[in-house]
Amino acid sequence: MSGRSGRRRHFNRNAENWQEGGKKQAERGQGAGPRFDKSKGVLHERPKWSAPRVPNEPIPNPDCPLCGKPIRELATAITDKNSGQPVHFDCIIETITEREILGDGDVVAYIGGGRFGIVHYNESNDRRGFEIKKILEWEDQNIRAPWRKNLADRFSTT
Protein backbone atom coordinates (compact mmCIF):
# COMPACT_ATOMS: atom_id res chain seq x y z
CA MET A 1 0.00 0.00 0.00
CA SER A 2 1.09 3.51 -0.52
CA GLY A 3 0.07 6.80 1.04
CA ARG A 4 -1.35 7.39 4.46
CA SER A 5 -3.86 4.56 4.49
CA GLY A 6 -1.06 2.03 4.92
CA ARG A 7 0.20 3.67 8.10
CA ARG A 8 -3.14 3.84 9.86
CA ARG A 9 -3.48 0.14 10.41
CA HIS A 10 -0.56 0.20 12.86
CA PHE A 11 -2.40 2.51 15.25
CA ASN A 12 -5.48 0.47 16.11
CA ARG A 13 -6.23 1.80 19.58
CA ASN A 14 -9.29 0.23 21.02
CA ALA A 15 -9.53 0.33 24.83
CA GLU A 16 -8.41 -3.25 25.48
CA ASN A 17 -5.42 -3.25 23.14
CA TRP A 18 -4.22 0.11 24.37
CA GLN A 19 -4.21 -0.87 28.07
CA GLU A 20 -2.79 -4.34 27.47
CA GLY A 21 -0.07 -2.97 25.21
CA GLY A 22 1.00 -0.48 27.85
CA LYS A 23 1.16 -3.16 30.55
CA LYS A 24 3.13 -5.51 28.34
CA GLN A 25 5.64 -2.77 27.52
CA ALA A 26 6.04 -1.90 31.19
CA GLU A 27 6.59 -5.57 32.08
CA ARG A 28 9.29 -5.87 29.44
CA GLY A 29 10.93 -2.65 30.63
CA GLN A 30 10.01 -0.75 27.51
CA GLY A 31 8.24 2.56 27.36
CA ALA A 32 7.47 4.80 30.25
CA GLY A 33 4.45 2.80 31.42
CA PRO A 34 1.76 4.31 33.61
CA ARG A 35 2.73 7.05 36.03
CA PHE A 36 0.74 5.57 38.88
CA ASP A 37 0.32 1.85 39.27
CA LYS A 38 -2.44 0.87 41.72
CA SER A 39 -0.83 -2.52 42.39
CA LYS A 40 2.28 -0.83 43.83
CA GLY A 41 0.49 1.33 46.38
CA VAL A 42 0.02 5.01 46.90
CA LEU A 43 2.33 7.88 46.10
CA HIS A 44 4.63 8.94 48.92
CA GLU A 45 4.77 12.54 50.06
CA ARG A 46 8.13 14.24 49.66
CA PRO A 47 9.51 16.19 52.59
CA LYS A 48 8.90 19.90 52.30
CA TRP A 49 11.93 21.88 51.14
CA SER A 50 13.31 24.37 53.59
CA ALA A 51 15.93 27.00 52.87
CA PRO A 52 19.41 26.33 54.25
CA ARG A 53 20.50 28.34 57.24
CA VAL A 54 23.07 30.99 56.44
CA PRO A 55 25.63 31.64 59.17
CA ASN A 56 24.99 34.88 61.06
CA GLU A 57 28.65 35.81 61.36
CA PRO A 58 30.02 38.09 58.64
CA ILE A 59 32.37 36.86 55.94
CA PRO A 60 35.91 37.22 57.28
CA ASN A 61 38.33 39.75 55.76
CA PRO A 62 41.76 38.11 56.17
CA ASP A 63 44.95 39.98 55.35
CA CYS A 64 46.78 39.16 52.13
CA PRO A 65 50.15 37.52 52.92
CA LEU A 66 51.76 39.28 49.93
CA CYS A 67 50.70 42.91 50.46
CA GLY A 68 49.37 42.89 54.04
CA LYS A 69 46.07 44.62 53.13
CA PRO A 70 42.68 43.07 54.01
CA ILE A 71 40.89 41.08 51.31
CA ARG A 72 37.49 42.75 50.98
CA GLU A 73 36.09 40.40 48.29
CA LEU A 74 37.05 36.93 49.44
CA ALA A 75 35.25 35.35 46.47
CA THR A 76 37.83 36.84 44.10
CA ALA A 77 40.84 35.60 46.10
CA ILE A 78 43.18 32.79 45.06
CA THR A 79 44.87 30.33 47.43
CA ASP A 80 48.55 31.05 48.09
CA LYS A 81 50.89 28.27 46.98
CA ASN A 82 52.97 28.23 50.14
CA SER A 83 50.66 29.12 53.02
CA GLY A 84 47.25 28.03 51.70
CA GLN A 85 45.79 31.39 52.74
CA PRO A 86 43.71 33.62 50.44
CA VAL A 87 45.65 36.14 48.35
CA HIS A 88 44.51 39.11 46.25
CA PHE A 89 44.17 38.17 42.59
CA ASP A 90 46.08 41.33 41.58
CA CYS A 91 48.93 40.52 44.00
CA ILE A 92 49.46 37.20 42.23
CA ILE A 93 49.51 38.93 38.85
CA GLU A 94 52.12 41.42 40.16
CA THR A 95 54.23 38.63 41.69
CA ILE A 96 54.29 36.64 38.46
CA THR A 97 55.03 39.79 36.43
CA GLU A 98 58.06 40.52 38.65
CA ARG A 99 59.39 36.93 38.49
CA GLU A 100 58.95 36.26 34.78
CA ILE A 101 60.62 37.99 31.86
CA LEU A 102 57.91 39.42 29.61
CA GLY A 103 58.52 40.41 26.01
CA ASP A 104 56.61 42.82 23.79
CA GLY A 105 52.97 41.77 23.57
CA ASP A 106 53.25 39.44 26.58
CA VAL A 107 50.74 39.63 29.42
CA VAL A 108 50.14 37.57 32.57
CA ALA A 109 46.57 36.25 32.46
CA TYR A 110 44.40 33.85 34.44
CA ILE A 111 43.60 30.87 32.21
CA GLY A 112 41.35 28.94 34.61
CA GLY A 113 41.62 26.05 37.01
CA GLY A 114 43.93 27.91 39.37
CA ARG A 115 46.46 28.44 36.58
CA PHE A 116 48.02 31.57 35.17
CA GLY A 117 49.78 31.90 31.87
CA ILE A 118 52.11 34.15 30.00
CA VAL A 119 50.04 35.05 26.98
CA HIS A 120 51.51 36.60 23.84
CA TYR A 121 49.15 38.66 21.69
CA ASN A 122 50.07 38.91 18.02
CA GLU A 123 48.64 42.42 17.75
CA SER A 124 48.28 44.75 20.71
CA ASN A 125 44.90 46.08 19.48
CA ASP A 126 43.39 42.71 18.52
CA ARG A 127 42.97 40.32 21.47
CA ARG A 128 41.63 37.44 19.33
CA GLY A 129 44.97 36.12 18.11
CA PHE A 130 47.10 34.91 21.03
CA GLU A 131 49.49 32.16 22.07
CA ILE A 132 50.07 30.81 25.58
CA LYS A 133 53.82 30.75 26.02
CA LYS A 134 54.01 29.37 29.56
CA ILE A 135 51.53 27.89 32.05
CA LEU A 136 52.05 28.48 35.77
CA GLU A 137 50.20 26.18 38.18
CA TRP A 138 49.17 28.30 41.16
CA GLU A 139 46.37 26.39 42.93
CA ASP A 140 46.26 22.63 43.25
CA GLN A 141 42.97 21.49 41.69
CA ASN A 142 42.80 18.38 43.90
CA ILE A 143 43.06 20.25 47.22
CA ARG A 144 40.28 22.58 48.29
CA ALA A 145 41.30 25.25 50.78
CA PRO A 146 39.26 25.30 54.02
CA TRP A 147 38.56 29.04 53.66
CA ARG A 148 37.03 28.39 50.24
CA LYS A 149 34.67 25.72 51.61
CA ASN A 150 33.51 28.07 54.36
CA LEU A 151 32.78 30.73 51.74
CA ALA A 152 31.01 28.30 49.37
CA ASP A 153 28.69 27.05 52.12
CA ARG A 154 27.16 30.53 52.30
CA PHE A 155 26.11 30.49 48.65
CA SER A 156 25.36 26.85 47.80
CA THR A 157 24.35 23.80 49.77
CA THR A 158 24.44 21.24 46.97
Secondary structure as GFF3:
##gff-version 3
##sequence-region A 1 158
A	DSSP	alpha_helix	5	8	.	.	.	ID=ss1
A	DSSP	three_ten_helix	9	11	.	.	.	ID=ss2
A	DSSP	alpha_helix	15	28	.	.	.	ID=ss3
A	DSSP	three_ten_helix	38	40	.	.	.	ID=ss4
A	DSSP	three_ten_helix	74	76	.	.	.	ID=ss5
A	DSSP	beta_strand	78	79	.	.	.	ID=ss6
A	DSSP	beta_strand	86	87	.	.	.	ID=ss7
A	DSSP	alpha_helix	89	99	.	.	.	ID=ss8
A	DSSP	beta_strand	106	112	.	.	.	ID=ss9
A	DSSP	beta_strand	115	121	.	.	.	ID=ss10
A	DSSP	beta_strand	130	137	.	.	.	ID=ss11
A	DSSP	alpha_helix	146	152	.	.	.	ID=ss12
###
